[in-house]
Amino acid sequence: MPSIGAFRDTLLERRRSLLRQVTHVEDDLRWLDTHIVPEVEEESQEETIARLLARLDERGKAEIQAIDHALSRMASGDYGRCEVCGDPIALDRLEVLPTAATCVSCAEERERAASA
């Protein structure tokens, strides 16, 4: 049975990985600014920037926010409890989705309400 410390380590490693991706994109953009030949710059830069920015998609940003929220819940002692009903979140769910803030029942209810 994983401890909160193990979940924290997993979340921190994933967060570091996502932030490394952002750093690589920023490095690529800086490289473009200094190494693209002026005649080719406009077309090539537009294509490259579009490709690089796609790596900074909303999912990555949302995942970092979810990780930060989970880490905050750990610090406050609320990690592992559903934010909606207050019941414990199943350990199996946390192992698969360590950023889970709701139990399966409340998550399913939220999905049903969103699709209605």
Secondary structure as GFF3:
##gff-version 3
##sequence-region A 1 116
A	DSSP	alpha_helix	4	35	.	.	.	ID=ss1
A	DSSP	alpha_helix	38	55	.	.	.	ID=ss2
A	DSSP	alpha_helix	58	76	.	.	.	ID=ss3
A	DSSP	alpha_helix	91	96	.	.	.	ID=ss4
A	DSSP	alpha_helix	104	115	.	.	.	ID=ss5
###
